[in-house]
């Protein structure tokens, strides 16, 4: 995938206008952090990028999300393929009720990506998330027996196993202890060499650590966006300045 862009995106939950005329280009193979106060539309924007919003019957979407110039909301687009190529790592890990091995193998099996190489795929992805050494001797045991931090890394391995182009992270370290959170942060930082990463976070320090680019939402509007170094050192909008000053304080 060469590009991901949003054009005049509007989202309503019933009568509530949650996102208002969002237009932005997501930099490829960088970490883009989406920040802002609670209820400003961060997770709504994230889920609009792979049509997960459609799981809510009250939602109405207008505008475009362009993947390589093609609107993912166009009639005839394969929703399953979109959600495979633009994967989501949620806030809380949700291991499938099966073994560690089968959690990683599930996607390749379903999408026909195994090609007789399931063992290699499972090992490669578990190594990629730093989990192989911890679980290689118990691959056939239930994934629910892992710690929360291990479960989140397993969820990431499961997402990567279907060969996505974009990784969406919705406060993916919020439920983890500090050590596990830093481990997942390190993984996210390393993944940008291969994937475009869009990260929703309430943690400004985390955004400073991870982001190459920052989007700041306020009451459903994209108030400011810029490369991270410029955004944090020299924000242009008064709302941005006030928000960052409050978070630092």
KEDO-940525 format. One record per residue (C-alpha): residue number from 1; chain; y, z, x. Coordinates in pm, 1 decimal, always signed. Layout:
<kolro><nr>NUM</nr><kette>A</kette><py>Y</py><pz>Z</pz><px>X</px></kolro>
...
***
This chain:
<kolro><nr>1</nr><kette>A</kette><py>+0.0</py><pz>+0.0</pz><px>+0.0</px></kolro>
<kolro><nr>2</nr><kette>A</kette><py>+341.4</py><pz>-94.7</pz><px>+131.8</px></kolro>
<kolro><nr>3</nr><kette>A</kette><py>+579.7</py><pz>+73.0</pz><px>-111.9</px></kolro>
<kolro><nr>4</nr><kette>A</kette><py>+623.3</py><pz>+323.4</pz><px>-394.1</px></kolro>
<kolro><nr>5</nr><kette>A</kette><py>+949.3</py><pz>+318.7</pz><px>-588.0</px></kolro>
<kolro><nr>6</nr><kette>A</kette><py>+1091.6</py><pz>+467.2</pz><px>-907.8</px></kolro>
<kolro><nr>7</nr><kette>A</kette><py>+1341.4</py><pz>+274.0</pz><px>-1120.6</px></kolro>
<kolro><nr>8</nr><kette>A</kette><py>+1543.1</py><pz>+422.5</pz><px>-1409.0</px></kolro>
<kolro><nr>9</nr><kette>A</kette><py>+1260.9</py><pz>+658.3</pz><px>-1498.0</px></kolro>
<kolro><nr>10</nr><kette>A</kette><py>+1309.6</py><pz>+867.4</pz><px>-1811.6</px></kolro>
<kolro><nr>11</nr><kette>A</kette><py>+1056.6</py><pz>+1114.6</pz><px>-1950.5</px></kolro>
<kolro><nr>12</nr><kette>A</kette><py>+1064.0</py><pz>+1305.7</pz><px>-2278.8</px></kolro>
<kolro><nr>13</nr><kette>A</kette><py>+841.7</py><pz>+1589.4</pz><px>-2400.6</px></kolro>
<kolro><nr>14</nr><kette>A</kette><py>+896.3</py><pz>+1546.5</pz><px>-2771.1</px></kolro>
<kolro><nr>15</nr><kette>A</kette><py>+1274.6</py><pz>+1569.9</pz><px>-2806.4</px></kolro>
<kolro><nr>16</nr><kette>A</kette><py>+1331.4</py><pz>+1729.2</pz><px>-2464.9</px></kolro>
<kolro><nr>17</nr><kette>A</kette><py>+1465.3</py><pz>+1487.2</pz><px>-2207.4</px></kolro>
<kolro><nr>18</nr><kette>A</kette><py>+1285.4</py><pz>+1608.1</pz><px>-1892.5</px></kolro>
<kolro><nr>19</nr><kette>A</kette><py>+1371.1</py><pz>+1330.2</pz><px>-1642.9</px></kolro>
<kolro><nr>20</nr><kette>A</kette><py>+1691.6</py><pz>+1128.5</pz><px>-1663.0</px></kolro>
<kolro><nr>21</nr><kette>A</kette><py>+1735.1</py><pz>+786.0</pz><px>-1504.1</px></kolro>
<kolro><nr>22</nr><kette>A</kette><py>+1552.5</py><pz>+864.3</pz><px>-1178.5</px></kolro>
<kolro><nr>23</nr><kette>A</kette><py>+1578.6</py><pz>+584.3</pz><px>-922.2</px></kolro>
<kolro><nr>24</nr><kette>A</kette><py>+1449.1</py><pz>+634.0</pz><px>-567.8</px></kolro>
<kolro><nr>25</nr><kette>A</kette><py>+1230.0</py><pz>+474.5</pz><px>-300.7</px></kolro>
<kolro><nr>26</nr><kette>A</kette><py>+953.5</py><pz>+694.9</pz><px>-159.2</px></kolro>
<kolro><nr>27</nr><kette>A</kette><py>+930.9</py><pz>+642.4</pz><px>+218.6</px></kolro>
<kolro><nr>28</nr><kette>A</kette><py>+584.1</py><pz>+520.9</pz><px>+321.6</px></kolro>
<kolro><nr>29</nr><kette>A</kette><py>+374.5</py><pz>+735.6</pz><px>+554.3</px></kolro>
<kolro><nr>30</nr><kette>A</kette><py>+615.7</py><pz>+1023.5</pz><px>+544.2</px></kolro>
<kolro><nr>31</nr><kette>A</kette><py>+620.5</py><pz>+1360.1</pz><px>+368.1</px></kolro>
<kolro><nr>32</nr><kette>A</kette><py>+870.4</py><pz>+1357.8</pz><px>+83.0</px></kolro>
<kolro><nr>33</nr><kette>A</kette><py>+948.7</py><pz>+1705.6</pz><px>-52.8</px></kolro>
<kolro><nr>34</nr><kette>A</kette><py>+1068.2</py><pz>+1743.8</pz><px>-411.8</px></kolro>
<kolro><nr>35</nr><kette>A</kette><py>+1271.3</py><pz>+2062.7</pz><px>-452.9</px></kolro>
<kolro><nr>36</nr><kette>A</kette><py>+1483.1</py><pz>+2227.3</pz><px>-721.5</px></kolro>
<kolro><nr>37</nr><kette>A</kette><py>+1482.6</py><pz>+2526.5</pz><px>-958.1</px></kolro>
<kolro><nr>38</nr><kette>A</kette><py>+1203.6</py><pz>+2597.6</pz><px>-1203.4</px></kolro>
<kolro><nr>39</nr><kette>A</kette><py>+1205.0</py><pz>+2361.6</pz><px>-1500.5</px></kolro>
<kolro><nr>40</nr><kette>A</kette><py>+1409.5</py><pz>+2090.7</pz><px>-1329.9</px></kolro>
<kolro><nr>41</nr><kette>A</kette><py>+1134.4</py><pz>+1827.6</pz><px>-1357.8</px></kolro>
<kolro><nr>42</nr><kette>A</kette><py>+962.6</py><pz>+1840.8</pz><px>-1019.1</px></kolro>
<kolro><nr>43</nr><kette>A</kette><py>+604.1</py><pz>+1841.3</pz><px>-1146.0</px></kolro>
<kolro><nr>44</nr><kette>A</kette><py>+694.9</py><pz>+1594.9</pz><px>-1420.4</px></kolro>
<kolro><nr>45</nr><kette>A</kette><py>+821.2</py><pz>+1350.7</pz><px>-1157.9</px></kolro>
<kolro><nr>46</nr><kette>A</kette><py>+509.2</py><pz>+1402.4</pz><px>-948.4</px></kolro>
<kolro><nr>47</nr><kette>A</kette><py>+273.3</py><pz>+1337.8</pz><px>-1240.5</px></kolro>
<kolro><nr>48</nr><kette>A</kette><py>+470.8</py><pz>+1031.8</pz><px>-1346.0</px></kolro>
<kolro><nr>49</nr><kette>A</kette><py>+373.1</py><pz>+869.7</pz><px>-1015.7</px></kolro>
<kolro><nr>50</nr><kette>A</kette><py>+7.1</py><pz>+830.3</pz><px>-1115.8</px></kolro>
<kolro><nr>51</nr><kette>A</kette><py>+28.0</py><pz>+838.5</pz><px>-1497.2</px></kolro>
<kolro><nr>52</nr><kette>A</kette><py>-111.9</py><pz>+1188.5</pz><px>-1533.0</px></kolro>
<kolro><nr>53</nr><kette>A</kette><py>+168.7</py><pz>+1253.5</pz><px>-1782.6</px></kolro>
<kolro><nr>54</nr><kette>A</kette><py>-26.1</py><pz>+1047.6</pz><px>-2033.6</px></kolro>
<kolro><nr>55</nr><kette>A</kette><py>-272.8</py><pz>+1333.3</pz><px>-2072.6</px></kolro>
<kolro><nr>56</nr><kette>A</kette><py>-2.3</py><pz>+1501.5</pz><px>-2284.2</px></kolro>
<kolro><nr>57</nr><kette>A</kette><py>+33.0</py><pz>+1334.3</pz><px>-2624.6</px></kolro>
<kolro><nr>58</nr><kette>A</kette><py>+392.6</py><pz>+1455.2</pz><px>-2664.3</px></kolro>
<kolro><nr>59</nr><kette>A</kette><py>+515.2</py><pz>+1263.7</pz><px>-2359.6</px></kolro>
<kolro><nr>60</nr><kette>A</kette><py>+715.1</py><pz>+940.6</pz><px>-2372.4</px></kolro>
<kolro><nr>61</nr><kette>A</kette><py>+791.6</py><pz>+747.8</pz><px>-2052.7</px></kolro>
<kolro><nr>62</nr><kette>A</kette><py>+1048.9</py><pz>+473.7</pz><px>-2000.6</px></kolro>
<kolro><nr>63</nr><kette>A</kette><py>+1139.6</py><pz>+298.0</pz><px>-1677.6</px></kolro>
<kolro><nr>64</nr><kette>A</kette><py>+923.8</py><pz>+186.5</pz><px>-1388.7</px></kolro>
<kolro><nr>65</nr><kette>A</kette><py>+706.9</py><pz>+325.3</pz><px>-1112.4</px></kolro>
<kolro><nr>66</nr><kette>A</kette><py>+649.0</py><pz>+36.6</pz><px>-873.8</px></kolro>
<kolro><nr>67</nr><kette>A</kette><py>+344.7</py><pz>+28.8</pz><px>-648.5</px></kolro>
<kolro><nr>68</nr><kette>A</kette><py>+386.2</py><pz>-265.2</pz><px>-413.0</px></kolro>
<kolro><nr>69</nr><kette>A</kette><py>+634.2</py><pz>-408.2</pz><px>-662.5</px></kolro>
<kolro><nr>70</nr><kette>A</kette><py>+400.5</py><pz>-384.0</pz><px>-962.6</px></kolro>
<kolro><nr>71</nr><kette>A</kette><py>+482.6</py><pz>-136.6</pz><px>-1239.0</px></kolro>
<kolro><nr>72</nr><kette>A</kette><py>+191.5</py><pz>+105.3</pz><px>-1282.2</px></kolro>
<kolro><nr>73</nr><kette>A</kette><py>+293.7</py><pz>+140.7</pz><px>-1649.1</px></kolro>
<kolro><nr>74</nr><kette>A</kette><py>+252.5</py><pz>-230.5</pz><px>-1720.4</px></kolro>
<kolro><nr>75</nr><kette>A</kette><py>-0.8</py><pz>-312.2</pz><px>-1987.8</px></kolro>
<kolro><nr>76</nr><kette>A</kette><py>-330.5</py><pz>-409.6</pz><px>-1826.7</px></kolro>
<kolro><nr>77</nr><kette>A</kette><py>-297.2</py><pz>-180.1</pz><px>-1525.5</px></kolro>
<kolro><nr>78</nr><kette>A</kette><py>-617.7</py><pz>+13.2</pz><px>-1453.7</px></kolro>
<kolro><nr>79</nr><kette>A</kette><py>-528.0</py><pz>+381.2</pz><px>-1498.6</px></kolro>
<kolro><nr>80</nr><kette>A</kette><py>-843.3</py><pz>+501.2</pz><px>-1322.4</px></kolro>
<kolro><nr>81</nr><kette>A</kette><py>-768.4</py><pz>+284.2</pz><px>-1020.2</px></kolro>
<kolro><nr>82</nr><kette>A</kette><py>-407.4</py><pz>+408.7</pz><px>-1012.5</px></kolro>
<kolro><nr>83</nr><kette>A</kette><py>-515.5</py><pz>+772.5</pz><px>-1019.6</px></kolro>
<kolro><nr>84</nr><kette>A</kette><py>-769.3</py><pz>+703.4</pz><px>-747.1</px></kolro>
<kolro><nr>85</nr><kette>A</kette><py>-518.7</py><pz>+533.2</pz><px>-518.1</px></kolro>
<kolro><nr>86</nr><kette>A</kette><py>-249.4</py><pz>+793.2</pz><px>-593.4</px></kolro>
<kolro><nr>87</nr><kette>A</kette><py>-441.0</py><pz>+1120.5</pz><px>-576.8</px></kolro>
<kolro><nr>88</nr><kette>A</kette><py>-328.5</py><pz>+1470.2</pz><px>-676.1</px></kolro>
<kolro><nr>89</nr><kette>A</kette><py>-389.9</py><pz>+1801.3</pz><px>-501.2</px></kolro>
<kolro><nr>90</nr><kette>A</kette><py>-307.7</py><pz>+2065.9</pz><px>-761.8</px></kolro>
<kolro><nr>91</nr><kette>A</kette><py>-163.7</py><pz>+2414.1</pz><px>-718.8</px></kolro>
<kolro><nr>92</nr><kette>A</kette><py>-493.9</py><pz>+2590.1</pz><px>-778.9</px></kolro>
<kolro><nr>93</nr><kette>A</kette><py>-819.2</py><pz>+2459.3</pz><px>-630.7</px></kolro>
<kolro><nr>94</nr><kette>A</kette><py>-1068.4</py><pz>+2341.0</pz><px>-887.0</px></kolro>
<kolro><nr>95</nr><kette>A</kette><py>-1409.0</py><pz>+2280.5</pz><px>-728.9</px></kolro>
<kolro><nr>96</nr><kette>A</kette><py>-1651.9</py><pz>+2087.5</pz><px>-943.7</px></kolro>
<kolro><nr>97</nr><kette>A</kette><py>-1950.2</py><pz>+2295.7</pz><px>-1065.8</px></kolro>
<kolro><nr>98</nr><kette>A</kette><py>-2181.5</py><pz>+2151.8</pz><px>-804.1</px></kolro>
<kolro><nr>99</nr><kette>A</kette><py>-2258.3</py><pz>+2185.7</pz><px>-434.5</px></kolro>
<kolro><nr>100</nr><kette>A</kette><py>-2009.5</py><pz>+2152.9</pz><px>-151.5</px></kolro>
<kolro><nr>101</nr><kette>A</kette><py>-2173.8</py><pz>+1823.1</pz><px>-55.2</px></kolro>
<kolro><nr>102</nr><kette>A</kette><py>-2163.1</py><pz>+1682.5</pz><px>-407.8</px></kolro>
<kolro><nr>103</nr><kette>A</kette><py>-1798.1</py><pz>+1777.1</pz><px>-453.1</px></kolro>
<kolro><nr>104</nr><kette>A</kette><py>-1702.9</py><pz>+1540.8</pz><px>-170.7</px></kolro>
<kolro><nr>105</nr><kette>A</kette><py>-1965.1</py><pz>+1278.4</pz><px>-259.2</px></kolro>
<kolro><nr>106</nr><kette>A</kette><py>-1876.0</py><pz>+1266.4</pz><px>-628.6</px></kolro>
<kolro><nr>107</nr><kette>A</kette><py>-1582.0</py><pz>+1024.2</pz><px>-606.3</px></kolro>
<kolro><nr>108</nr><kette>A</kette><py>-1746.0</py><pz>+774.3</pz><px>-369.8</px></kolro>
<kolro><nr>109</nr><kette>A</kette><py>-2053.3</py><pz>+770.3</pz><px>-595.5</px></kolro>
<kolro><nr>110</nr><kette>A</kette><py>-1852.1</py><pz>+711.8</pz><px>-913.1</px></kolro>
<kolro><nr>111</nr><kette>A</kette><py>-1627.8</py><pz>+445.2</pz><px>-760.3</px></kolro>
<kolro><nr>112</nr><kette>A</kette><py>-1900.3</py><pz>+262.5</pz><px>-571.1</px></kolro>
<kolro><nr>113</nr><kette>A</kette><py>-1763.4</py><pz>+346.4</pz><px>-227.2</px></kolro>
<kolro><nr>114</nr><kette>A</kette><py>-2074.7</py><pz>+507.1</pz><px>-80.9</px></kolro>
<kolro><nr>115</nr><kette>A</kette><py>-2251.1</py><pz>+195.2</pz><px>+51.7</px></kolro>
<kolro><nr>116</nr><kette>A</kette><py>-2538.9</py><pz>+411.6</pz><px>+170.3</px></kolro>
<kolro><nr>117</nr><kette>A</kette><py>-2307.8</py><pz>+620.8</pz><px>+388.7</px></kolro>
<kolro><nr>118</nr><kette>A</kette><py>-2259.8</py><pz>+933.5</pz><px>+180.0</px></kolro>
<kolro><nr>119</nr><kette>A</kette><py>-2362.7</py><pz>+1169.4</pz><px>+459.1</px></kolro>
<kolro><nr>120</nr><kette>A</kette><py>-2106.3</py><pz>+1013.0</pz><px>+691.4</px></kolro>
<kolro><nr>121</nr><kette>A</kette><py>-1834.6</py><pz>+1018.9</pz><px>+425.8</px></kolro>
<kolro><nr>122</nr><kette>A</kette><py>-1896.0</py><pz>+1384.8</pz><px>+347.4</px></kolro>
<kolro><nr>123</nr><kette>A</kette><py>-1894.4</py><pz>+1488.3</pz><px>+712.0</px></kolro>
<kolro><nr>124</nr><kette>A</kette><py>-1588.7</py><pz>+1278.5</pz><px>+796.5</px></kolro>
<kolro><nr>125</nr><kette>A</kette><py>-1379.7</py><pz>+1420.5</pz><px>+512.5</px></kolro>
<kolro><nr>126</nr><kette>A</kette><py>-1489.3</py><pz>+1778.9</pz><px>+571.2</px></kolro>
<kolro><nr>127</nr><kette>A</kette><py>-1398.7</py><pz>+1735.8</pz><px>+937.9</px></kolro>
<kolro><nr>128</nr><kette>A</kette><py>-1062.6</py><pz>+1588.9</pz><px>+837.2</px></kolro>
<kolro><nr>129</nr><kette>A</kette><py>-971.7</py><pz>+1906.6</pz><px>+647.4</px></kolro>
<kolro><nr>130</nr><kette>A</kette><py>-1113.6</py><pz>+2141.3</pz><px>+909.9</px></kolro>
<kolro><nr>131</nr><kette>A</kette><py>-1399.5</py><pz>+2261.2</pz><px>+691.7</px></kolro>
<kolro><nr>132</nr><kette>A</kette><py>-1707.2</py><pz>+2102.5</pz><px>+848.8</px></kolro>
<kolro><nr>133</nr><kette>A</kette><py>-1772.3</py><pz>+2374.9</pz><px>+1103.6</px></kolro>
<kolro><nr>134</nr><kette>A</kette><py>-1750.4</py><pz>+2641.7</pz><px>+833.6</px></kolro>
<kolro><nr>135</nr><kette>A</kette><py>-1983.8</py><pz>+2481.4</pz><px>+579.1</px></kolro>
<kolro><nr>136</nr><kette>A</kette><py>-2217.6</py><pz>+2238.3</pz><px>+759.8</px></kolro>
<kolro><nr>137</nr><kette>A</kette><py>-2510.2</py><pz>+2479.4</pz><px>+730.2</px></kolro>
<kolro><nr>138</nr><kette>A</kette><py>-2463.9</py><pz>+2538.5</pz><px>+356.3</px></kolro>
<kolro><nr>139</nr><kette>A</kette><py>-2366.1</py><pz>+2200.7</pz><px>+214.0</px></kolro>
<kolro><nr>140</nr><kette>A</kette><py>-2610.4</py><pz>+2235.4</pz><px>-74.5</px></kolro>
<kolro><nr>141</nr><kette>A</kette><py>-2475.5</py><pz>+2571.5</pz><px>-191.1</px></kolro>
<kolro><nr>142</nr><kette>A</kette><py>-2228.6</py><pz>+2598.5</pz><px>-482.8</px></kolro>
<kolro><nr>143</nr><kette>A</kette><py>-1868.6</py><pz>+2517.6</pz><px>-395.0</px></kolro>
<kolro><nr>144</nr><kette>A</kette><py>-1756.9</py><pz>+2809.7</pz><px>-608.6</px></kolro>
<kolro><nr>145</nr><kette>A</kette><py>-1891.1</py><pz>+3039.7</pz><px>-335.7</px></kolro>
<kolro><nr>146</nr><kette>A</kette><py>-1613.3</py><pz>+2935.0</pz><px>-98.7</px></kolro>
<kolro><nr>147</nr><kette>A</kette><py>-1294.1</py><pz>+3133.6</pz><px>-51.4</px></kolro>
<kolro><nr>148</nr><kette>A</kette><py>-981.7</py><pz>+3012.7</pz><px>-232.0</px></kolro>
<kolro><nr>149</nr><kette>A</kette><py>-841.8</py><pz>+2864.8</pz><px>+88.5</px></kolro>
<kolro><nr>150</nr><kette>A</kette><py>-1169.4</py><pz>+2685.4</pz><px>+158.6</px></kolro>
<kolro><nr>151</nr><kette>A</kette><py>-1180.8</py><pz>+2558.8</pz><px>-199.1</px></kolro>
<kolro><nr>152</nr><kette>A</kette><py>-834.5</py><pz>+2405.8</pz><px>-160.3</px></kolro>
<kolro><nr>153</nr><kette>A</kette><py>-939.6</py><pz>+2229.1</pz><px>+158.8</px></kolro>
<kolro><nr>154</nr><kette>A</kette><py>-1253.3</py><pz>+2110.2</pz><px>-21.3</px></kolro>
<kolro><nr>155</nr><kette>A</kette><py>-1035.8</py><pz>+1977.1</pz><px>-304.1</px></kolro>
<kolro><nr>156</nr><kette>A</kette><py>-833.0</py><pz>+1787.2</pz><px>-45.7</px></kolro>
<kolro><nr>157</nr><kette>A</kette><py>-1151.9</py><pz>+1644.9</pz><px>+110.1</px></kolro>
<kolro><nr>158</nr><kette>A</kette><py>-1265.9</py><pz>+1535.1</pz><px>-236.9</px></kolro>
<kolro><nr>159</nr><kette>A</kette><py>-932.9</py><pz>+1361.2</pz><px>-296.3</px></kolro>
<kolro><nr>160</nr><kette>A</kette><py>-940.1</py><pz>+1183.3</pz><px>+40.2</px></kolro>
<kolro><nr>161</nr><kette>A</kette><py>-1301.3</py><pz>+1070.3</pz><px>-5.3</px></kolro>
<kolro><nr>162</nr><kette>A</kette><py>-1197.8</py><pz>+802.3</pz><px>-257.6</px></kolro>
<kolro><nr>163</nr><kette>A</kette><py>-959.7</py><pz>+641.7</pz><px>-5.6</px></kolro>
<kolro><nr>164</nr><kette>A</kette><py>-619.5</py><pz>+702.8</pz><px>-170.1</px></kolro>
<kolro><nr>165</nr><kette>A</kette><py>-293.9</py><pz>+550.9</pz><px>-49.3</px></kolro>
<kolro><nr>166</nr><kette>A</kette><py>-67.5</py><pz>+829.4</pz><px>-173.3</px></kolro>
<kolro><nr>167</nr><kette>A</kette><py>-130.4</py><pz>+1204.6</pz><px>-185.2</px></kolro>
<kolro><nr>168</nr><kette>A</kette><py>+62.5</py><pz>+1405.9</pz><px>-443.3</px></kolro>
<kolro><nr>169</nr><kette>A</kette><py>+74.8</py><pz>+1781.0</pz><px>-372.8</px></kolro>
<kolro><nr>170</nr><kette>A</kette><py>+188.2</py><pz>+2003.8</pz><px>-659.6</px></kolro>
<kolro><nr>171</nr><kette>A</kette><py>+269.6</py><pz>+2338.5</pz><px>-493.5</px></kolro>
<kolro><nr>172</nr><kette>A</kette><py>-65.5</py><pz>+2308.5</pz><px>-324.5</px></kolro>
<kolro><nr>173</nr><kette>A</kette><py>-27.3</py><pz>+2622.0</pz><px>-111.1</px></kolro>
<kolro><nr>174</nr><kette>A</kette><py>+122.7</py><pz>+2851.0</pz><px>-377.9</px></kolro>
<kolro><nr>175</nr><kette>A</kette><py>-206.5</py><pz>+3024.6</pz><px>-460.8</px></kolro>
<kolro><nr>176</nr><kette>A</kette><py>-314.0</py><pz>+3071.0</pz><px>-98.2</px></kolro>
<kolro><nr>177</nr><kette>A</kette><py>-275.2</py><pz>+3356.6</pz><px>+147.4</px></kolro>
<kolro><nr>178</nr><kette>A</kette><py>-26.3</py><pz>+3286.9</pz><px>+432.3</px></kolro>
<kolro><nr>179</nr><kette>A</kette><py>-292.2</py><pz>+3193.3</pz><px>+688.0</px></kolro>
<kolro><nr>180</nr><kette>A</kette><py>-467.6</py><pz>+2950.6</pz><px>+451.6</px></kolro>
<kolro><nr>181</nr><kette>A</kette><py>-131.1</py><pz>+2810.0</pz><px>+342.5</px></kolro>
<kolro><nr>182</nr><kette>A</kette><py>-30.4</py><pz>+2732.4</pz><px>+699.5</px></kolro>
<kolro><nr>183</nr><kette>A</kette><py>-366.5</py><pz>+2565.8</pz><px>+750.7</px></kolro>
<kolro><nr>184</nr><kette>A</kette><py>-309.8</py><pz>+2334.9</pz><px>+452.9</px></kolro>
<kolro><nr>185</nr><kette>A</kette><py>+44.3</py><pz>+2266.5</pz><px>+575.0</px></kolro>
<kolro><nr>186</nr><kette>A</kette><py>-94.7</py><pz>+2156.5</pz><px>+910.1</px></kolro>
<kolro><nr>187</nr><kette>A</kette><py>-335.3</py><pz>+1923.2</pz><px>+730.4</px></kolro>
<kolro><nr>188</nr><kette>A</kette><py>-55.2</py><pz>+1772.8</pz><px>+522.6</px></kolro>
<kolro><nr>189</nr><kette>A</kette><py>+152.2</py><pz>+1717.6</pz><px>+836.8</px></kolro>
<kolro><nr>190</nr><kette>A</kette><py>-136.3</py><pz>+1538.2</pz><px>+1005.5</px></kolro>
<kolro><nr>191</nr><kette>A</kette><py>-216.3</py><pz>+1320.5</pz><px>+703.1</px></kolro>
<kolro><nr>192</nr><kette>A</kette><py>+116.7</py><pz>+1136.7</pz><px>+697.8</px></kolro>
<kolro><nr>193</nr><kette>A</kette><py>-6.1</py><pz>+911.8</pz><px>+977.3</px></kolro>
<kolro><nr>194</nr><kette>A</kette><py>-237.0</py><pz>+753.6</pz><px>+717.6</px></kolro>
<kolro><nr>195</nr><kette>A</kette><py>-94.6</py><pz>+844.9</pz><px>+377.7</px></kolro>
<kolro><nr>196</nr><kette>A</kette><py>+231.5</py><pz>+865.5</pz><px>+189.9</px></kolro>
<kolro><nr>197</nr><kette>A</kette><py>+268.2</py><pz>+1230.8</pz><px>+84.4</px></kolro>
<kolro><nr>198</nr><kette>A</kette><py>+487.2</py><pz>+1358.7</pz><px>-200.5</px></kolro>
<kolro><nr>199</nr><kette>A</kette><py>+508.8</py><pz>+1736.7</pz><px>-206.2</px></kolro>
<kolro><nr>200</nr><kette>A</kette><py>+652.0</py><pz>+1958.5</pz><px>-480.9</px></kolro>
<kolro><nr>201</nr><kette>A</kette><py>+751.1</py><pz>+2298.6</pz><px>-345.4</px></kolro>
<kolro><nr>202</nr><kette>A</kette><py>+957.8</py><pz>+2602.7</pz><px>-443.9</px></kolro>
<kolro><nr>203</nr><kette>A</kette><py>+953.6</py><pz>+2713.6</pz><px>-81.3</px></kolro>
<kolro><nr>204</nr><kette>A</kette><py>+1261.2</py><pz>+2580.1</pz><px>+99.9</px></kolro>
<kolro><nr>205</nr><kette>A</kette><py>+1124.9</py><pz>+2694.6</pz><px>+434.7</px></kolro>
<kolro><nr>206</nr><kette>A</kette><py>+810.3</py><pz>+2494.2</pz><px>+366.3</px></kolro>
<kolro><nr>207</nr><kette>A</kette><py>+1020.5</py><pz>+2189.5</pz><px>+284.0</px></kolro>
<kolro><nr>208</nr><kette>A</kette><py>+1206.3</py><pz>+2235.5</pz><px>+612.6</px></kolro>
<kolro><nr>209</nr><kette>A</kette><py>+876.5</py><pz>+2259.0</pz><px>+802.1</px></kolro>
<kolro><nr>210</nr><kette>A</kette><py>+704.5</py><pz>+1961.8</pz><px>+643.3</px></kolro>
<kolro><nr>211</nr><kette>A</kette><py>+951.0</py><pz>+1713.9</pz><px>+496.5</px></kolro>
<kolro><nr>212</nr><kette>A</kette><py>+1071.2</py><pz>+1389.9</pz><px>+646.7</px></kolro>
<kolro><nr>213</nr><kette>A</kette><py>+1262.0</py><pz>+1310.8</pz><px>+326.6</px></kolro>
<kolro><nr>214</nr><kette>A</kette><py>+1389.0</py><pz>+1534.7</pz><px>+45.3</px></kolro>
<kolro><nr>215</nr><kette>A</kette><py>+1458.0</py><pz>+1483.1</pz><px>-326.0</px></kolro>
<kolro><nr>216</nr><kette>A</kette><py>+1665.2</py><pz>+1750.9</pz><px>-501.8</px></kolro>
<kolro><nr>217</nr><kette>A</kette><py>+1633.0</py><pz>+1768.7</pz><px>-880.4</px></kolro>
<kolro><nr>218</nr><kette>A</kette><py>+1863.1</py><pz>+1960.9</pz><px>-1111.6</px></kolro>
<kolro><nr>219</nr><kette>A</kette><py>+1808.1</py><pz>+1969.2</pz><px>-1489.4</px></kolro>
<kolro><nr>220</nr><kette>A</kette><py>+1606.3</py><pz>+1649.5</pz><px>-1481.0</px></kolro>
<kolro><nr>221</nr><kette>A</kette><py>+1851.6</py><pz>+1453.1</pz><px>-1267.7</px></kolro>
<kolro><nr>222</nr><kette>A</kette><py>+1812.2</py><pz>+1339.7</pz><px>-907.7</px></kolro>
<kolro><nr>223</nr><kette>A</kette><py>+2119.2</py><pz>+1509.9</pz><px>-765.7</px></kolro>
<kolro><nr>224</nr><kette>A</kette><py>+2070.4</py><pz>+1417.7</pz><px>-400.8</px></kolro>
<kolro><nr>225</nr><kette>A</kette><py>+1812.4</py><pz>+1261.2</pz><px>-172.3</px></kolro>
<kolro><nr>226</nr><kette>A</kette><py>+1818.7</py><pz>+1194.3</pz><px>+200.3</px></kolro>
<kolro><nr>227</nr><kette>A</kette><py>+1621.5</py><pz>+1221.3</pz><px>+523.7</px></kolro>
<kolro><nr>228</nr><kette>A</kette><py>+1533.8</py><pz>+1587.3</pz><px>+572.3</px></kolro>
<kolro><nr>229</nr><kette>A</kette><py>+1741.1</py><pz>+1643.7</pz><px>+886.2</px></kolro>
<kolro><nr>230</nr><kette>A</kette><py>+2057.1</py><pz>+1519.8</pz><px>+717.1</px></kolro>
<kolro><nr>231</nr><kette>A</kette><py>+1977.1</py><pz>+1680.7</pz><px>+382.3</px></kolro>
<kolro><nr>232</nr><kette>A</kette><py>+1945.5</py><pz>+2031.9</pz><px>+523.8</px></kolro>
<kolro><nr>233</nr><kette>A</kette><py>+2219.0</py><pz>+2003.0</pz><px>+786.6</px></kolro>
<kolro><nr>234</nr><kette>A</kette><py>+2482.9</py><pz>+1825.7</pz><px>+579.5</px></kolro>
<kolro><nr>235</nr><kette>A</kette><py>+2418.3</py><pz>+1814.1</pz><px>+201.8</px></kolro>
<kolro><nr>236</nr><kette>A</kette><py>+2682.6</py><pz>+1608.1</pz><px>+23.5</px></kolro>
<kolro><nr>237</nr><kette>A</kette><py>+2672.0</py><pz>+1744.0</pz><px>-332.2</px></kolro>
<kolro><nr>238</nr><kette>A</kette><py>+2815.1</py><pz>+2083.3</pz><px>-427.9</px></kolro>
<kolro><nr>239</nr><kette>A</kette><py>+2507.5</py><pz>+2160.5</pz><px>-639.0</px></kolro>
<kolro><nr>240</nr><kette>A</kette><py>+2285.2</py><pz>+2097.3</pz><px>-338.3</px></kolro>
<kolro><nr>241</nr><kette>A</kette><py>+2501.3</py><pz>+2312.6</pz><px>-113.9</px></kolro>
<kolro><nr>242</nr><kette>A</kette><py>+2498.4</py><pz>+2597.9</pz><px>-366.3</px></kolro>
<kolro><nr>243</nr><kette>A</kette><py>+2122.1</py><pz>+2575.5</pz><px>-421.3</px></kolro>
<kolro><nr>244</nr><kette>A</kette><py>+2040.9</py><pz>+2578.2</pz><px>-49.9</px></kolro>
<kolro><nr>245</nr><kette>A</kette><py>+2283.9</py><pz>+2864.0</pz><px>+14.9</px></kolro>
<kolro><nr>246</nr><kette>A</kette><py>+2126.5</py><pz>+3069.9</pz><px>-262.4</px></kolro>
<kolro><nr>247</nr><kette>A</kette><py>+1772.2</py><pz>+3001.4</pz><px>-137.0</px></kolro>
<kolro><nr>248</nr><kette>A</kette><py>+1864.7</py><pz>+3091.3</pz><px>+220.0</px></kolro>
<kolro><nr>249</nr><kette>A</kette><py>+2045.8</py><pz>+3403.7</pz><px>+102.2</px></kolro>
***
